[in-house]
């Protein structure tokens, strides 16, 4: 006998009316799921005009204001507080879920030790995919990258724009981390939205904190649970790439101050020592076979790694 799939509340966080068309497409995709959500919650982050517009447009959907501090972590926590299902799933307003997204995520919760799961974020390039970007660095754009499992497997943490967790676990640990280490932390931003205070990546910190609270806890990555994540043309630039790589290093160093260096870098060590060298070798092979853009991708791997290292050291030294 198969276990009954858990009920799922889906939380969509939004903050900017300029992303309205993306939000509409996101909500539409969630209303077409093969396994419908028990509850769909749109959380508007401190934007009264957008709140009114969303309430008028999305009849039958629960549209609420973020009554927590401004930012993605606070908005997600507001969604958790409003949720009524067994599992809370999160998706960004600029992502579109494929029809079997919830069915695939919900199927990950058969074992009691599974506290949460995440799926694949497929880049949806606004313009042509930039030939200089290697797939190992798709995380810069908030997307899944080479180095993640190719089939369902345990991971340290999912990516917050495509993840789900047991509601009781989220409430037990207090949800996503909203505050920094002092009263005026520098903000970590992605796609213009405040992700977390104090430069601490909210999704990674939550997953590690859950694991530290519950020793047997397992987070799964299910690549069949797919969403398409919009990548605007403005993000597919060298400047944005270097800036986000630097911020990633800053975020990981700040995360280490909260959860410990061993936990904060447990996945990154293998990524740097195994995944990136394999990427360089792959591109060298392509270069030999006449792919001139492979040289640019090798430079990008080196530059991105260097920018992240500089960001990390800027926090450690400070």
C-alpha positions as CSV (number, residue, x, y, z in Angstrom):
1,X,0.0,0.0,0.0
2,X,1.4,3.4,-1.0
3,X,1.5,6.2,1.6
4,X,-1.0,9.0,1.1
5,X,0.8,12.0,-0.5
6,X,1.0,15.0,1.8
7,X,-1.1,18.1,1.3
8,X,0.8,21.0,0.0
9,X,0.5,24.8,0.5
10,X,2.4,26.7,-2.2
11,X,3.9,30.1,-1.4
12,X,4.8,32.6,-4.1
13,X,6.6,35.8,-3.0
14,X,6.4,38.9,-5.0
15,X,7.4,42.5,-4.6
16,X,7.6,44.5,-7.8
17,X,4.8,45.4,-10.3
18,X,7.3,45.4,-13.2
19,X,7.3,41.6,-12.8
20,X,3.5,41.4,-13.1
21,X,3.5,39.3,-16.3
22,X,5.9,36.8,-14.7
23,X,3.7,36.6,-11.6
24,X,0.6,35.9,-13.7
25,X,2.4,33.2,-15.6
26,X,3.6,31.7,-12.3
27,X,0.2,31.6,-10.7
28,X,-1.3,30.1,-14.0
29,X,1.3,27.3,-13.9
30,X,0.4,26.5,-10.3
31,X,-3.3,26.3,-11.2
32,X,-2.5,23.6,-13.8
33,X,-0.7,21.1,-11.7
34,X,-1.3,17.4,-12.1
35,X,-1.5,17.2,-8.3
36,X,-3.2,20.4,-7.3
37,X,-2.1,22.4,-4.3
38,X,-4.3,22.3,-1.2
39,X,-3.6,26.1,-0.8
40,X,-2.0,28.7,-3.0
41,X,-0.7,31.8,-1.2
42,X,0.7,34.9,-2.9
43,X,2.7,37.0,-0.4
44,X,3.2,40.6,-1.5
45,X,6.3,42.2,0.1
46,X,5.5,45.7,1.3
47,X,3.8,47.0,-1.8
48,X,0.2,48.2,-1.3
49,X,-0.5,48.8,-5.0
50,X,0.7,45.4,-6.0
51,X,-1.3,43.9,-3.1
52,X,-4.5,45.4,-4.3
53,X,-3.9,44.4,-7.9
54,X,-3.1,40.8,-7.0
55,X,-6.2,40.5,-4.8
56,X,-8.3,41.7,-7.7
57,X,-6.6,39.5,-10.3
58,X,-6.3,36.2,-8.5
59,X,-9.7,35.2,-7.4
60,X,-9.7,32.0,-5.4
61,X,-6.1,32.5,-4.4
62,X,-5.1,33.7,-0.9
63,X,-3.2,37.0,-1.4
64,X,-1.6,38.4,1.8
65,X,0.7,41.1,2.8
66,X,4.1,40.4,4.2
67,X,3.8,41.4,7.9
68,X,7.4,40.4,8.6
69,X,10.5,42.5,7.8
70,X,10.9,43.4,4.1
71,X,12.6,40.7,2.1
72,X,12.3,37.2,0.7
73,X,12.9,35.5,4.0
74,X,10.2,37.6,5.7
75,X,7.8,37.0,2.9
76,X,8.3,33.3,3.0
77,X,7.8,33.3,6.7
78,X,4.5,35.1,6.3
79,X,3.5,32.4,3.9
80,X,4.5,29.7,6.4
81,X,2.3,31.3,9.0
82,X,-0.7,31.4,6.7
83,X,-0.2,27.8,5.4
84,X,-2.5,25.0,6.5
85,X,-1.1,21.9,4.7
86,X,1.4,19.3,5.7
87,X,4.1,20.6,3.4
88,X,4.9,24.2,2.3
89,X,6.4,24.6,-1.2
90,X,8.1,27.8,-2.3
91,X,8.5,29.2,-5.8
92,X,9.6,32.7,-7.0
93,X,7.3,35.0,-8.9
94,X,9.6,34.8,-12.0
95,X,9.4,31.0,-12.3
96,X,6.9,28.8,-14.0
97,X,6.2,25.3,-12.7
98,X,5.9,22.4,-15.1
99,X,2.7,20.4,-14.7
100,X,4.1,17.6,-12.6
101,X,6.1,19.9,-10.3
102,X,4.0,19.4,-7.1
103,X,3.5,15.7,-7.9
104,X,7.2,15.1,-8.1
105,X,8.0,17.2,-5.0
106,X,5.2,15.6,-3.0
107,X,6.5,12.2,-3.9
108,X,9.8,12.9,-2.0
109,X,8.1,12.8,1.4
110,X,7.4,9.1,1.7
111,X,10.1,8.6,4.3
112,X,9.7,10.1,7.8
113,X,13.3,11.4,7.8
114,X,12.7,13.5,4.7
115,X,12.2,17.0,6.0
116,X,12.3,18.7,2.6
117,X,13.0,18.5,-1.1
118,X,14.0,20.7,-4.0
119,X,13.8,20.4,-7.7
120,X,15.5,21.7,-10.9
121,X,15.5,25.3,-11.9
122,X,15.8,25.5,-15.7
123,X,17.1,28.8,-17.1
124,X,14.5,30.5,-19.3
125,X,16.8,33.0,-21.1
126,X,15.1,36.2,-22.2
127,X,17.5,36.4,-25.0
128,X,19.9,33.8,-26.5
129,X,21.9,31.8,-23.9
130,X,25.3,33.5,-23.6
131,X,27.9,31.2,-25.0
132,X,30.5,32.3,-22.4
133,X,28.6,30.9,-19.4
134,X,29.4,27.3,-18.4
135,X,26.6,25.2,-16.9
136,X,28.7,24.9,-13.6
137,X,27.8,28.5,-12.9
138,X,24.1,28.6,-13.6
139,X,23.7,29.1,-9.9
140,X,24.7,32.7,-10.6
141,X,21.2,33.1,-12.2
142,X,19.4,31.2,-9.5
143,X,19.2,28.0,-11.6
144,X,20.4,24.4,-11.3
145,X,24.0,23.8,-12.3
146,X,26.3,21.0,-13.3
147,X,27.3,19.2,-10.2
148,X,23.9,18.6,-8.8
149,X,22.6,15.0,-8.8
150,X,21.1,13.7,-12.0
151,X,18.5,11.6,-10.2
152,X,16.8,11.9,-6.8
153,X,19.4,12.0,-4.1
154,X,20.2,13.6,-0.7
155,X,21.7,17.1,-0.8
156,X,22.8,19.6,1.8
157,X,20.2,22.2,0.7
158,X,17.7,22.8,-2.1
159,X,17.5,26.2,-3.9
160,X,14.8,28.3,-2.4
161,X,13.0,29.2,-5.6
162,X,12.0,25.5,-6.0
163,X,11.8,23.8,-2.6
164,X,9.4,22.3,-0.2
165,X,9.5,21.4,3.5
166,X,7.3,19.9,6.2
167,X,5.3,22.6,7.8
168,X,5.9,21.3,11.3
169,X,9.7,21.3,10.8
170,X,9.6,24.9,9.4
171,X,7.6,26.1,12.5
172,X,9.8,24.1,14.9
173,X,13.0,25.9,13.7
174,X,11.4,29.3,13.4
175,X,11.3,29.5,9.6
176,X,13.8,31.4,7.5
177,X,16.4,33.6,9.1
178,X,15.3,37.3,8.8
179,X,17.9,39.1,10.9
180,X,21.6,39.7,10.7
181,X,24.4,39.6,13.3
182,X,23.9,43.3,14.2
183,X,21.2,45.9,14.0
184,X,22.2,47.1,10.6
185,X,23.4,44.2,8.5
186,X,24.3,44.6,4.8
187,X,21.6,43.0,2.7
188,X,22.1,40.1,0.2
189,X,20.1,40.8,-2.9
190,X,19.2,38.7,-5.9
191,X,17.2,40.0,-8.9
192,X,16.6,43.2,-7.0
193,X,14.9,41.6,-4.0
194,X,16.4,41.5,-0.5
195,X,17.1,37.8,0.1
196,X,18.4,37.9,3.6
197,X,20.0,40.3,6.1
198,X,23.6,40.0,6.9
199,X,24.5,38.4,3.6
200,X,23.5,35.0,4.8
201,X,21.7,32.9,2.1
202,X,18.3,32.1,3.6
203,X,17.7,28.8,1.9
204,X,21.1,27.3,2.7
205,X,21.0,28.5,6.3
206,X,17.6,27.1,6.9
207,X,18.5,23.6,5.5
208,X,21.7,23.5,7.6
209,X,19.8,24.7,10.8
210,X,17.2,22.0,10.3
211,X,19.9,19.3,9.9
212,X,21.6,20.6,13.1
213,X,18.3,20.4,15.0
214,X,17.3,17.0,13.7
215,X,20.3,14.7,13.2
216,X,18.5,12.2,11.0
217,X,16.9,14.9,8.7
218,X,17.3,14.4,5.0
219,X,16.9,17.0,2.2
220,X,16.4,15.5,-1.2
221,X,17.0,16.9,-4.7
222,X,14.5,15.7,-7.3
223,X,15.5,16.9,-10.8
224,X,12.1,15.7,-12.2
225,X,10.4,18.5,-10.2
226,X,11.1,21.3,-12.7
227,X,10.4,25.0,-12.9
228,X,11.5,27.4,-15.6
229,X,13.3,30.3,-14.1
230,X,13.4,33.6,-16.0
231,X,16.8,35.1,-16.7
232,X,16.5,38.7,-18.0
233,X,18.9,39.9,-20.6
234,X,20.4,42.4,-18.1
235,X,21.5,39.5,-15.8
236,X,23.3,37.7,-18.7
237,X,26.2,40.2,-18.5
238,X,29.8,39.9,-17.3
239,X,29.3,42.6,-14.7
240,X,26.4,40.8,-13.1
241,X,28.2,37.5,-13.2
242,X,31.2,38.8,-11.4
243,X,29.1,40.7,-8.8
244,X,26.9,37.7,-8.0
245,X,30.0,35.4,-7.7
246,X,31.6,37.9,-5.3
247,X,28.3,38.1,-3.3
248,X,28.2,34.3,-3.2
249,X,31.6,34.3,-1.5
250,X,30.5,37.0,0.9
251,X,27.3,35.0,1.7
252,X,29.2,31.7,2.3
253,X,31.7,33.4,4.7
254,X,28.8,35.1,6.6
255,X,27.0,31.8,6.7
256,X,30.0,30.2,8.3
257,X,29.8,32.7,11.1
258,X,26.2,31.5,11.8
259,X,26.3,27.8,11.3
260,X,30.1,27.0,11.3
261,X,32.6,26.9,8.5
262,X,32.4,23.1,8.1
263,X,28.7,23.1,7.5
264,X,28.8,26.3,5.3
265,X,31.4,24.8,2.9
266,X,30.5,21.1,3.0
267,X,29.2,21.1,-0.6
268,X,31.5,23.8,-2.0
269,X,34.6,21.8,-1.3
270,X,33.6,19.0,-3.7
271,X,32.3,21.6,-6.2
272,X,35.7,23.4,-6.3
273,X,37.9,20.3,-6.2
274,X,35.9,18.0,-8.6
275,X,33.1,19.7,-10.5
276,X,35.0,22.8,-11.7
277,X,38.2,20.9,-12.8
278,X,36.0,18.5,-14.8
279,X,34.3,21.5,-16.4
280,X,37.7,22.9,-17.4
281,X,38.7,19.6,-19.0
282,X,35.4,19.4,-20.9
283,X,35.9,22.8,-22.3
284,X,39.5,22.1,-23.2
285,X,38.3,19.1,-25.2
286,X,35.7,21.3,-27.0
287,X,38.3,23.9,-27.7
288,X,40.5,21.3,-29.3
289,X,37.6,20.3,-31.5
290,X,37.2,23.8,-32.7
291,X,34.6,25.4,-30.3
292,X,36.1,28.9,-29.9
293,X,33.6,29.9,-27.2
294,X,35.1,27.1,-25.0
295,X,38.0,29.4,-24.2
296,X,35.6,32.0,-22.9
297,X,33.9,29.5,-20.7
298,X,37.3,28.4,-19.2
299,X,38.0,32.1,-18.4
300,X,34.5,32.4,-16.9
301,X,35.2,29.4,-14.6
302,X,38.4,30.9,-13.4
303,X,36.9,34.4,-13.0
304,X,33.8,33.3,-11.2
305,X,35.9,31.1,-8.8
306,X,38.3,34.0,-8.2
307,X,35.5,36.5,-7.6
308,X,33.8,34.2,-5.1
309,X,37.1,33.6,-3.3
310,X,37.7,37.4,-3.0
311,X,34.2,37.8,-1.6
312,X,34.8,35.1,0.9
313,X,38.2,36.5,2.0
314,X,36.8,40.0,2.3
315,X,34.6,38.8,5.1
316,X,37.2,36.6,6.7
317,X,39.8,39.3,6.8
318,X,37.4,41.9,8.0
